[in-house]
Amino acid sequence: MTLLEEHHLPKHVAIIMDGNNRFAKKNQMQKGDGHREGKNSLDPIVEHCRSRGIQALTVFAFSSENWNRPQIEVDLLMKLLEEAIHEQLPRMRKFNIQLQFIGDRSRLSPHLRDLMRSAEQETASFSSMTLTIAVSYGGMWDIAEAAKQIASDVHAGHLDIGQIDASLFGQYVSLNELPPVDLLIRTGGDYRLSNFLLWQAAYAELYFTETLWPEFSTQEFDHALDVFAGRERRFGKTSEQIQQDKIEN
């Protein structure tokens, strides 16, 4: 990879993996089969991210709102998550990828919580890339939890209220040890964030596609990277300022 290519790559990509049920309906499959196909689609994307030199990939597997789905579907998604962890661990070892999870674990089964914690501990020292799976996660929940932790630290005398600003707040939200999300991809044709990484993706470039998640390929992922590379990221500055910064650097 050239320095120019590396400069135009996102450090952190997030994906809302949407469209599994519609894929099953489209192909006259059982509804659960769509989720199974979706689980299988993740592996080539993870390996491709690593090969492209992307530092972090965060995927939305199960949202806070997904608990409202039919219980039979929720049970299947929890079972598939357990299978995915068992299947991912050998791949994490092979490719030196750290695996972690974000979200409210209080509603998960003790067995699943133990499995997640064990996978995190086993891969904690792996350094080629970080794969984060968001489970029972919501961006508003994440921000509220950060606020509670900050309030607790202020109450305990560990933090002065005058120290609180956006930079400090960012240290309390999930993924604070990773770069901010540069590129957020949503498959399935909907044009919304669905309460995903609201803080972390504040300045992310957004890529929406009609492609259903089980059909999302590494080729389209590369197209999303090309679209990202062609965008001017200003972070509040003018285009003229950005061009001047490029000249000076």
Backbone hydrogen bonds in HBPLUS format (Angstrom, degrees):
<---DONOR---> <-ACCEPTOR-->    atom                        ^
c    i                          cat <-CA-CA->   ^        H-A-AA   ^      H-
h    n   atom  resd res      DA  || num        DHA   H-A  angle D-A-AA Bond
n    s   type  num  typ     dist DA aas  dist angle  dist       angle   num
A0006-GLU N   A0002-THR O   2.96 MM   4  6.23 161.6  2.00 151.4 156.5     1
A0007-HIS N   A0003-LEU O   2.91 MM   4  6.05 150.1  2.00 142.6 150.7     2
A0008-HIS N   A0004-LEU O   3.24 MM   4  6.51 141.2  2.40 142.5 151.2     3
A0008-HIS N   A0005-GLU O   3.20 MM   3  5.34 130.2  2.46  98.0 110.2     4
A0009-LEU N   A0006-GLU O   3.20 MM   3  5.25 164.3  2.22 105.7 110.0     5
A0055-GLN N   A0011-LYS O   3.04 MM  44  5.18 119.5  2.42 123.9 140.0     6
A0056-ALA N   A0011-LYS O   3.03 MM  45  6.40 147.0  2.14 158.2 163.2     7
A0182-ASP N   A0012-HIS O   2.92 MM 170  5.45 156.0  1.97 140.9 148.3     8
A0183-LEU N   A0012-HIS O   3.34 MM 171  6.73 161.8  2.38 155.2 159.0     9
A0013-VAL N   A0056-ALA O   2.97 MM  43  6.31 163.2  2.00 155.0 154.5    10
A0058-THR N   A0013-VAL O   2.89 MM  45  6.37 156.8  1.95 151.8 159.5    11
A0014-ALA N   A0183-LEU O   2.89 MM 169  6.34 160.7  1.93 159.3 165.2    12
A0185-ILE N   A0014-ALA O   2.80 MM 171  6.19 164.9  1.82 161.0 161.8    13
A0015-ILE N   A0058-THR O   2.87 MM  43  6.39 149.6  1.96 154.7 163.5    14
A0060-PHE N   A0015-ILE O   2.98 MM  45  6.32 155.2  2.05 168.4 170.3    15
A0016-ILE N   A0185-ILE O   2.78 MM 169  6.23 160.5  1.82 161.3 168.0    16
A0018-ASP N   A0016-ILE O   3.05 MM   2  5.83 120.8  2.41 111.8  95.8    17
A0187-THR N   A0016-ILE O   3.26 MM 171  6.49 165.7  2.28 170.2 168.9    18
A0213-TRP N   A0018-ASP O   3.02 MM 195  5.49 152.1  2.10 137.2 143.7    19
A0023-PHE N   A0019-GLY O   2.93 MM   4  6.03 143.6  2.07 142.9 152.8    20
A0024-ALA N   A0020-ASN O   3.06 MM   4  6.40 155.4  2.12 147.9 153.7    21
A0025-LYS N   A0021-ASN O   2.99 MM   4  6.29 158.5  2.04 147.4 153.2    22
A0026-LYS N   A0022-ARG O   2.85 MM   4  5.93 159.5  1.89 143.7 149.9    23
A0027-ASN N   A0023-PHE O   3.03 MM   4  6.19 147.5  2.14 144.6 152.3    24
A0029-MET N   A0024-ALA O   2.71 MM   5  4.67 178.8  1.71 148.1 148.4    25
A0028-GLN N   A0025-LYS O   3.17 MM   3  4.97 165.7  2.19 104.3 106.5    26
A0033-ASP N   A0030-GLN O   2.94 MM   3  5.33 135.4  2.14 108.7 121.4    27
A0034-GLY N   A0031-LYS O   3.14 MM   3  5.66 143.6  2.28 110.9 119.7    28
A0036-ARG N   A0032-GLY O   3.15 MM   4  6.52 151.1  2.23 145.5 154.0    29
A0037-GLU N   A0033-ASP O   2.95 MM   4  6.18 158.8  1.99 147.5 152.5    30
A0038-GLY N   A0034-GLY O   2.95 MM   4  6.15 150.1  2.04 141.0 149.9    31
A0039-LYS N   A0035-HIS O   2.93 MM   4  6.19 148.5  2.03 144.8 152.3    32
A0040-ASN N   A0036-ARG O   3.19 MM   4  6.51 152.5  2.27 145.4 151.9    33
A0041-SER N   A0037-GLU O   3.16 MM   4  6.43 128.8  2.44 138.2 151.5    34
A0041-SER N   A0038-GLY O   3.15 MM   3  5.10 136.1  2.35  94.6 106.8    35
A0042-LEU N   A0039-LYS O   3.38 MM   3  5.78 156.3  2.44 106.6 112.7    36
A0045-ILE N   A0042-LEU O   3.10 MM   3  5.34 119.4  2.48 104.8 120.1    37
A0046-VAL N   A0042-LEU O   2.96 MM   4  6.21 160.1  2.00 162.8 169.1    38
A0047-GLU N   A0043-ASP O   3.09 MM   4  6.36 170.9  2.10 161.3 162.5    39
A0048-HIS N   A0044-PRO O   2.93 MM   4  5.95 148.4  2.03 137.8 147.1    40
A0049-CYS N   A0045-ILE O   2.89 MM   4  6.07 156.6  1.95 149.2 155.0    41
A0050-ARG N   A0046-VAL O   3.12 MM   4  6.44 160.2  2.16 150.4 155.2    42
A0051-SER N   A0047-GLU O   2.99 MM   4  6.24 157.3  2.04 144.4 150.7    43
A0052-ARG N   A0048-HIS O   2.94 MM   4  6.15 140.7  2.10 146.5 156.8    44
A0054-ILE N   A0049-CYS O   3.05 MM   5  5.33 161.6  2.08 157.3 153.0    45
A0053-GLY N   A0050-ARG O   3.10 MM   3  5.18 154.2  2.17 102.1 110.2    46
A0130-THR N   A0055-GLN O   2.94 MM  75  6.40 148.0  2.04 144.7 154.8    47
A0057-LEU N   A0130-THR O   2.91 MM  73  6.30 161.2  1.94 166.3 170.4    48
A0132-THR N   A0057-LEU O   2.86 MM  75  6.25 164.8  1.89 156.3 160.9    49
A0059-VAL N   A0132-THR O   2.90 MM  73  6.36 158.9  1.95 165.4 168.1    50
A0134-ALA N   A0059-VAL O   2.84 MM  75  6.05 175.9  1.85 173.6 173.4    51
A0061-ALA N   A0134-ALA O   3.02 MM  73  5.62 147.3  2.13 141.3 151.5    52
A0062-PHE N   A0134-ALA O   3.19 MM  72  6.51 152.1  2.27 151.0 154.1    53
A0136-SER N   A0062-PHE O   2.70 MM  74  5.34 120.7  2.04 119.9 137.4    54
A0137-TYR N   A0062-PHE O   3.26 MM  75  6.72 158.7  2.31 144.8 145.4    55
A0066-ASN N   A0063-SER O   3.06 MM   3  5.07 139.1  2.24  96.8 108.6    56
A0064-SER N   A0137-TYR O   2.85 MM  73  5.01 137.8  2.03 124.4 120.6    57
A0068-ASN N   A0065-GLU O   3.01 MM   3  5.83 167.2  2.02 122.8 127.0    58
A0069-ARG N   A0066-ASN O   3.07 MM   3  5.46 167.8  2.09 114.4 117.2    59
A0073-GLU N   A0070-PRO O   2.92 MM   3  5.42 127.9  2.20 111.0 124.3    60
A0074-VAL N   A0070-PRO O   3.04 MM   4  6.40 158.0  2.09 152.8 159.9    61
A0075-ASP N   A0071-GLN O   2.86 MM   4  6.04 165.0  1.89 154.3 157.8    62
A0076-LEU N   A0072-ILE O   3.15 MM   4  6.28 152.1  2.23 134.1 141.4    63
A0077-LEU N   A0073-GLU O   2.95 MM   4  6.20 160.3  1.99 151.7 156.6    64
A0078-MET N   A0074-VAL O   2.99 MM   4  6.26 154.9  2.05 152.1 158.6    65
A0079-LYS N   A0075-ASP O   3.01 MM   4  6.23 153.5  2.08 144.3 151.7    66
A0080-LEU N   A0076-LEU O   2.84 MM   4  6.11 157.8  1.89 153.4 159.7    67
A0081-LEU N   A0077-LEU O   2.93 MM   4  6.09 147.7  2.04 140.7 149.4    68
A0082-GLU N   A0078-MET O   3.07 MM   4  6.34 156.2  2.13 144.2 149.8    69
A0083-GLU N   A0079-LYS O   2.98 MM   4  6.32 158.6  2.03 147.7 153.8    70
A0084-ALA N   A0080-LEU O   2.80 MM   4  5.98 155.8  1.86 146.0 153.2    71
A0085-ILE N   A0081-LEU O   3.01 MM   4  6.29 153.7  2.08 149.7 155.2    72
A0086-HIS N   A0082-GLU O   3.23 MM   4  6.55 166.5  2.25 151.3 153.8    73
A0087-GLU N   A0083-GLU O   2.90 MM   4  6.16 154.0  1.97 150.9 159.0    74
A0088-GLN N   A0084-ALA O   2.74 MM   4  5.83 147.0  1.85 148.0 157.1    75
A0089-LEU N   A0085-ILE O   3.17 MM   4  6.24 153.2  2.24 151.9 155.8    76
A0091-ARG N   A0088-GLN O   2.92 MM   3  5.15 116.1  2.34 105.9 122.6    77
A0092-MET N   A0088-GLN O   2.79 MM   4  6.04 151.4  1.87 158.1 167.9    78
A0093-ARG N   A0089-LEU O   2.98 MM   4  6.26 157.5  2.03 155.4 160.6    79
A0094-LYS N   A0090-PRO O   2.97 MM   4  6.15 159.5  2.01 143.7 149.7    80
A0095-PHE N   A0091-ARG O   2.98 MM   4  6.08 160.6  2.02 149.4 153.6    81
A0096-ASN N   A0092-MET O   2.81 MM   4  5.49 109.7  2.31 136.7 149.7    82
A0097-ILE N   A0092-MET O   2.96 MM   5  4.66 152.1  2.04 129.0 136.5    83
A0128-SER N   A0096-ASN O   2.85 MM  32  5.48 153.3  1.92 163.7 165.1    84
A0098-GLN N   A0129-MET O   2.86 MM  31  6.20 158.3  1.91 167.6 162.8    85
A0131-LEU N   A0098-GLN O   2.75 MM  33  6.03 170.5  1.76 178.0 176.2    86
A0100-GLN N   A0131-LEU O   2.95 MM  31  6.37 156.1  2.01 159.0 163.0    87
A0133-ILE N   A0100-GLN O   2.93 MM  33  6.43 156.8  1.99 152.3 156.3    88
A0102-ILE N   A0133-ILE O   3.23 MM  31  6.50 151.7  2.31 134.6 139.0    89
A0135-VAL N   A0102-ILE O   2.91 MM  33  6.20 158.4  1.95 171.0 177.5    90
A0104-ASP N   A0136-SER O   2.93 MM  32  5.42 164.3  1.95 138.6 134.3    91
A0108-LEU N   A0105-ARG O   3.07 MM   3  5.28 157.5  2.12 109.0 116.2    92
A0113-ARG N   A0109-SER O   2.97 MM   4  6.25 161.5  2.00 158.5 164.3    93
A0114-ASP N   A0110-PRO O   2.93 MM   4  6.12 157.3  1.98 148.0 154.0    94
A0115-LEU N   A0111-HIS O   2.98 MM   4  6.20 153.3  2.06 144.6 152.1    95
A0116-MET N   A0112-LEU O   2.94 MM   4  6.15 158.7  1.99 150.8 155.8    96
A0117-ARG N   A0113-ARG O   2.97 MM   4  6.15 165.3  1.99 149.6 153.8    97
A0118-SER N   A0114-ASP O   2.92 MM   4  6.06 156.9  1.98 146.8 153.2    98
A0119-ALA N   A0115-LEU O   3.04 MM   4  6.22 159.4  2.08 145.9 151.1    99
A0120-GLU N   A0116-MET O   2.99 MM   4  6.23 157.1  2.04 150.7 157.0   100
A0121-GLN N   A0117-ARG O   2.98 MM   4  6.19 157.9  2.03 147.2 153.1   101
A0122-GLU N   A0118-SER O   2.94 MM   4  6.13 159.7  1.98 150.3 155.8   102
A0123-THR N   A0119-ALA O   3.15 MM   4  6.23 148.5  2.25 143.5 150.6   103
A0126-PHE N   A0123-THR O   3.00 MM   3  5.37 160.3  2.03 116.0 122.5   104
A0142-ASP N   A0138-GLY O   2.95 MM   4  6.19 157.4  2.00 151.4 157.9   105
A0139-GLY N   A0195-ASN O   2.57 MM  56  4.93 158.8  1.61 137.8 141.0   106
A0143-ILE N   A0139-GLY O   3.04 MM   4  6.31 159.3  2.08 148.7 152.8   107
A0144-ALA N   A0140-MET O   2.92 MM   4  6.10 160.1  1.96 148.9 154.9   108
A0145-GLU N   A0141-TRP O   2.84 MM   4  6.05 156.2  1.90 152.9 159.2   109
A0146-ALA N   A0142-ASP O   3.03 MM   4  6.29 153.8  2.10 144.1 151.3   110
A0147-ALA N   A0143-ILE O   2.97 MM   4  6.25 156.8  2.02 147.3 153.5   111
A0148-LYS N   A0144-ALA O   2.97 MM   4  6.26 153.4  2.04 146.5 153.5   112
A0149-GLN N   A0145-GLU O   2.98 MM   4  6.25 157.7  2.03 149.2 154.8   113
A0150-ILE N   A0146-ALA O   2.95 MM   4  6.20 158.4  1.99 152.2 158.1   114
A0151-ALA N   A0147-ALA O   2.91 MM   4  6.10 162.6  1.94 149.2 154.2   115
A0152-SER N   A0148-LYS O   2.90 MM   4  6.10 152.8  1.98 145.3 152.9   116
A0153-ASP N   A0149-GLN O   2.98 MM   4  6.25 152.0  2.06 144.2 151.4   117
A0154-VAL N   A0150-ILE O   2.89 MM   4  6.19 151.5  1.98 151.1 159.4   118
A0155-HIS N   A0151-ALA O   2.89 MM   4  6.07 162.0  1.92 148.1 153.3   119
A0156-ALA N   A0152-SER O   2.92 MM   4  6.11 145.9  2.03 141.4 150.8   120
A0158-HIS N   A0153-ASP O   2.84 MM   5  5.10 134.5  2.05 161.0 162.8   121
A0157-GLY N   A0154-VAL O   3.06 MM   3  5.13 152.1  2.14 101.4 110.2   122
A0163-GLN N   A0160-ASP O   2.85 MM   3  5.50 160.8  1.89 121.0 127.5   123
A0164-ILE N   A0161-ILE O   3.25 MM   3  5.64 162.1  2.29 110.2 115.5   124
A0169-PHE N   A0165-ASP O   2.89 MM   4  6.07 167.8  1.91 159.4 163.5   125
A0170-GLY N   A0166-ALA O   2.99 MM   4  6.09 152.8  2.06 144.4 150.7   126
A0171-GLN N   A0168-LEU O   2.92 MM   3  5.30 149.7  2.01 109.4 118.9   127
A0172-TYR N   A0169-PHE O   2.95 MM   3  5.51 163.3  1.97 118.2 123.8   128
A0178-LEU N   A0175-LEU O   2.97 MM   3  5.40 166.9  1.98 118.7 122.7   129
A0181-VAL N   A0200-GLN O   3.12 MM  19  5.80 150.7  2.21 133.5 140.8   130
A0205-GLU N   A0182-ASP O   2.76 MM  23  6.05 170.2  1.77 146.9 144.3   131
A0184-LEU N   A0205-GLU O   2.81 MM  21  6.14 166.7  1.83 167.9 171.0   132
A0207-TYR N   A0184-LEU O   2.88 MM  23  6.17 155.8  1.94 160.8 160.1   133
A0186-ARG N   A0207-TYR O   2.91 MM  21  6.36 157.8  1.96 160.3 163.7   134
A0209-THR N   A0186-ARG O   3.07 MM  23  6.43 151.9  2.15 167.6 169.5   135
A0188-GLY N   A0211-THR O   2.74 MM  23  5.34 153.3  1.81 133.2 136.8   136
A0189-GLY N   A0209-THR O   2.90 MM  20  5.47 136.9  2.09 150.0 138.9   137
A0196-PHE N   A0193-LEU O   3.17 MM   3  5.65 132.0  2.42 113.2 124.0   138
A0201-ALA N   A0197-LEU O   2.91 MM   4  5.63 149.2  2.00 147.7 152.4   139
A0202-ALA N   A0199-TRP O   3.31 MM   3  5.43 152.5  2.39 117.4 114.6   140
A0204-ALA N   A0201-ALA O   3.13 MM   3  4.80 170.5  2.14 103.6 106.0   141
A0215-GLU N   A0212-LEU O   2.81 MM   3  5.44 149.9  1.90 123.6 133.5   142
A0216-PHE N   A0213-TRP O   3.00 MM   3  5.03 164.7  2.03 111.5 116.5   143
A0221-PHE N   A0217-SER O   3.01 MM   4  6.30 150.5  2.10 142.0 151.2   144
A0222-ASP N   A0218-THR O   2.91 MM   4  6.14 153.5  1.98 142.4 148.4   145
A0223-HIS N   A0219-GLN O   3.04 MM   4  6.38 143.7  2.18 137.4 147.8   146
A0224-ALA N   A0220-GLU O   2.91 MM   4  6.26 151.3  1.99 147.9 154.9   147
A0225-LEU N   A0221-PHE O   3.00 MM   4  6.40 147.1  2.11 144.7 154.2   148
A0226-ASP N   A0222-ASP O   2.90 MM   4  6.24 148.1  2.01 144.1 153.0   149
A0227-VAL N   A0223-HIS O   2.90 MM   4  6.23 155.2  1.96 150.5 157.1   150
A0228-PHE N   A0224-ALA O   2.93 MM   4  6.16 158.3  1.98 144.6 150.8   151
A0229-ALA N   A0225-LEU O   2.89 MM   4  6.14 157.3  1.94 146.9 152.8   152
A0230-GLY N   A0226-ASP O   3.11 MM   4  6.33 135.4  2.32 139.8 150.9   153
A0230-GLY N   A0227-VAL O   3.12 MM   3  5.19 131.9  2.36  96.8 109.8   154
A0231-ARG N   A0228-PHE O   3.12 MM   3  5.42 163.8  2.15 110.8 115.9   155
A0237-LYS N   A0234-ARG O   2.93 MM   3  5.03 167.4  1.94 116.4 118.4   156
A0242-ILE N   A0238-THR O   3.10 MM   4  6.43 157.3  2.15 149.1 155.2   157
A0243-GLN N   A0239-SER O   2.95 MM   4  6.23 161.1  1.99 152.0 156.5   158
A0244-GLN N   A0240-GLU O   3.00 MM   4  6.19 155.4  2.06 145.0 151.8   159
A0245-ASP N   A0241-GLN O   2.89 MM   4  6.13 155.3  1.95 149.4 156.0   160
A0246-LYS N   A0242-ILE O   3.02 MM   4  6.33 150.9  2.11 146.8 154.4   161
A0247-ILE N   A0243-GLN O   3.07 MM   4  6.39 153.9  2.14 145.9 152.5   162
A0248-GLU N   A0244-GLN O   2.95 MM   4  6.21 162.6  1.99 153.3 157.7   163
A0249-ASN N   A0245-ASP O   2.93 MM   4  6.06 139.3  2.10 141.3 152.1   164
